[in-house]
């Protein structure tokens, strides 16, 4: 029988909430965050045109991959 792996990622978009508040309330360390109005950048930190239109938070709620 083959083993399959899967993971679950929680992603939250909001028009104004601070991503730090999401982290505090969920007690999960995020992988990626961005705050509304902040300058946009690439994942490596290079600047992009414009600012974030909404806040974004992404994290792995269980912190590991599961196998079935």
Residue, then its C-alpha position, 0 to 999 in steps of 0.5 A: x500500500x502506498x503512503x500519501x502525505x498531506x498537510x493543512x495550511x490556514x490562510x487568512x485575508x482581512x481588510x484591516x486586521x493586524x497579522x500580529x493579532x491573528x498570531x496572538x489569538x491563534x497561538x500559531x507561528x505564521x510562515x507568511x504575513x503582510x499588513x495592509x498599507x505596507x510596501x509589497x516585496x518579493x519573498x526574498x525582500x526585493x521591493x515591488x510596486x504598490x502596497x498591500x491592499x489587505x492583511x494576510x496571514x498564513x501558517x501550518x496549524x499542526x506544525x507537521x505533515x501527516x501520512x495516511 
